[in-house]
Every structure is written in structure tokens, then in C-alpha cells.
Amino acid sequence: MQLQSEGPELKRQYEQKVASNDQLGFFEQAWVQDCLHPTWKYLVNAQGHIILRIPVAKRLGVQAYLQPLFIRALHVFSAPQSDEIVGVLRQKLFVHLNLDIPSISNSNFGIFQKLTWKEGINELRDGYSANVKRTLKKAADLKLKAVTYQDFQTFFVAQKGENLGNLKKESWLRLAQLFVKAKAMNAAFCVGAFDQERLVASALFFKWKDQLYFMKGTLNDAGKKTGALVYLIDAVLEKYVDECRVLDFIGSNQESIALFYRKFGATDHKYCIVKGRIPIV
């Protein structure tokens, strides 16, 4: 195995591999990844076939391979070779990557939640926790409406602050760029929960094939009193229940957030976290 810089031939090969695999979703698309990180390399096998598309950047004057913000995990095309792939990456100095393979020996793992269904909204609601069902009754007077991306971001920043965790100005710009491109492909939308005319919760979703992705969402103090975020998620599910079959909650490794997602019937899934010889993050 070896790393190769991206060129037209390798990128074309990657796009073809993604297009031919119905199981791959929104964040495996090259145009999505390019919005969120500018420079990529490829781990290829002896025959020149792509195993993994890897983000690359400069850190301390050397190349670093660090997971881009907003992309949970990178797809591995040769999962049976997981041990060998991880071994190659661990030999690099600066590596912190998430891979969509099960955790292997001497590696950490992350957790995210995913909700799946086969039938309609009644099936989904039957799987809600008693707490969610009570909250929906309390939120009966709320209304779901489309909002602009800027309205979503302004509301989110007002509640959480612009520099929440790794969310900096540059991160918001990348997310906004992705939203614009995805919206043009009918693959992104922002919604808000309204109490009368007052916005009390807002969220950003991506949509690809039969999957919804809950990217970011929050609520204000008034929204907390009415269960606005629970209402918002349920209302989006009701709208897309016949068109989609999966709601990917993206995260979270934070137990309180994970517990909130599980109350909708979502289940835990794992991904592998790989670090290099100098795990700087």
C-alpha cells in the first residue's frame, strides 16, 4: 500500500467507486468532501486500486492527515484489510482519522446513532420513548416551517455561540458553501419550529437517496419549555417517512446527546479512530 496525491485519474476512479455502491451516502461524495476540505490523497494497493481517500494538510511543516470537521468517518473500500490499513496509517507522524470499520485491536472507537424504519410514521412513533411521546403532546401547538440557512446559522450561534467546540468562522463558511451546493441538488434544507410567529428551534438537514442527516440543531429557552426540538425532528420524520428509510443523527460521543437520539428509537453504531505516532489531537 502507498499514498498517492490526487489527480484526475484517481479522483475519477474514486467517484466511480462511490457511484457504483448504493450503500454509500452523502458524505462519501467527492464534491461534499471537497467543500469541507481542500486537499486529498489516496491510499492505494499494489494494483493501484483505491482503498481510502484521505484528507491532507500541513502541520509543523510536515504532512498531517486529520479528520475534517463535519465528516464523521471515511469509507474504506477494502474492509477485510483493516488491520493492514490501520498499520500503514499509524506509521505516519500526524494522523487522526475516523474510518467506517469496526474498532480493531489497540484502537479507539466513536459512536453515532441511526434511526431506521420500513413503514410509516405510526411505526416510528411506536418506537419513541414515553418521554418523547409526552413531549409531543406538549408541543401540539407548534408549527414547522422552512427557514433560510442564514436564519438557521444566526439562531444557532445566538444559542450556542459562534465558537462552539471546533466551530470557528472558517468552519461556518465551509458548511455554508456545502449547503449552497447541496441545496441546488435538492439535498439540503433548514427548518424551524415556530410558536405563533416566534422561532423556538431550528435545524439543518442533508438528504441523499433514502437517507436524512441531522447535521445541526438547537432550541432557545422558550423552545425548551415546549419540547420544540423533539417536535421538529418528529415533524421532519413525518414529512419524509415515505421518501426515506434512515435518519442519521451524525453523532454523538457525548452521552447526553446520544441518549436524546436513542429516545426516538435510534441505535448505536461504531467507527474506528486511528492515530499516528504523534497524536496531536
Disulfide bonds with the S-S distance in Angstrom:
none
